[in-house]
Amino acid sequence: MFTITDTAVGVLREVLARTDRPAGTGLRLMVNDETPGEPGFQLTLVEQPTPGDQVAAADPLVFVAPAAVGALRDQVLDADGPGDPMSLRVIPRAA
C-alpha cells in the first residue's frame, strides 16, 4: 500500500497554499515515462482527478494515476524537510 509521510504532507500542503487554484485542487502523482530504468514519478497540480485516479490522501488531496498504482505498491512519498518541494521522493517502504 502507498503511504505519505507527515513531512511530505506538510510540503504538499505548502505547495497547494502557494497556488491560486480553486478549493478542491489536488496533486496528481503519475509515472514519468522519460526516466530510464526504474519508473520515475511526476506530481502535477490538478483541479479534479482524471477518471480512474485513486485518492491516496484527502488532506491534501493526492490522486494516483492508474498507471502508477502498481509501481507505487509498497512505496512511500517522503520529503527531506518542510518548505522544499524539490525534496519530495518516492522510496521503498521499510520492512
N, C-alpha and C positions, 0 to 999 in steps of 0.2 A: 504494500500500500504506500502511496506517495504521501509525504508529510512536509510541512513547512515549519521551520524553527521560529521561535519567538523573535529572534534577531531579524530574520528575513521578513516576518510580518511587519515589524517596525519600519524596515526600509521600504517595503511595498506601500505602506500607509503614507510615508513621506512622499514617495513618488506621486501617488494619487492626489495628495494635498496640494501639490505644486501645479496641478493642471487646471484648466478652465473647462473641464468636461462636466456634463450634467451628472446629477446623482445617479447612482447605479452603474457608473463606469467601473470597469474592472480591468484586470490584466489577463491576457491570454498567453499561455505557455504552449509553444509548438516546437516541433522538430525543425532544426535548421539544416537543410539538406546540403548546404555548401561546406559543411565541416567534414573533412576526410577522416576515415577511421570510425571511431565511436561517434554515436549521434551527438550533435550539438543542439542546444536549445535556444529559443528566442522568446523574449517577452515583449508583447505589444499592448498598448492601451486600446481598449475596445469599449464601445458604449453598450454592447449587448453580446451575448455568446453567439457563436456560429452554431447552426443546427448540428447536433451530435456531440457538442462540447460537454465535458463533465465539469461540475463545480467542485473544485478542490478545497476552497475556503470561502467563507461568507463575509468575513471582515478582516481584511479587504477581500473583495470579490476576485477570485482567481479561477479562471477557466482553463481546462486542459483540452487541447485539440485531440480528436480521436486517434490520429496517427502517433501521438506522443504518449498515449496511455500505457501501452505495453513497455515502451522504453523507460518510463518513469516508475514502473513497479519496483518496489523496494529501494526507492531513491528519496533523497531529502533535498529540499530547496533551503539553502543556508546563505548567510552573509557574514562577512568579516566583522562588520560593525555598523552602527547606525549612521545614516546620512550619506552612505556611499552605494548608490545603485549598481555601480560597476563591480562591487564585491559580491554580488549575487552569484551563486553557483549551485549546480546540481551535483550531489555527491552520493555515493552508496550509503545505505543505512548501516550503521554499526551492528554487528551480530550480537 
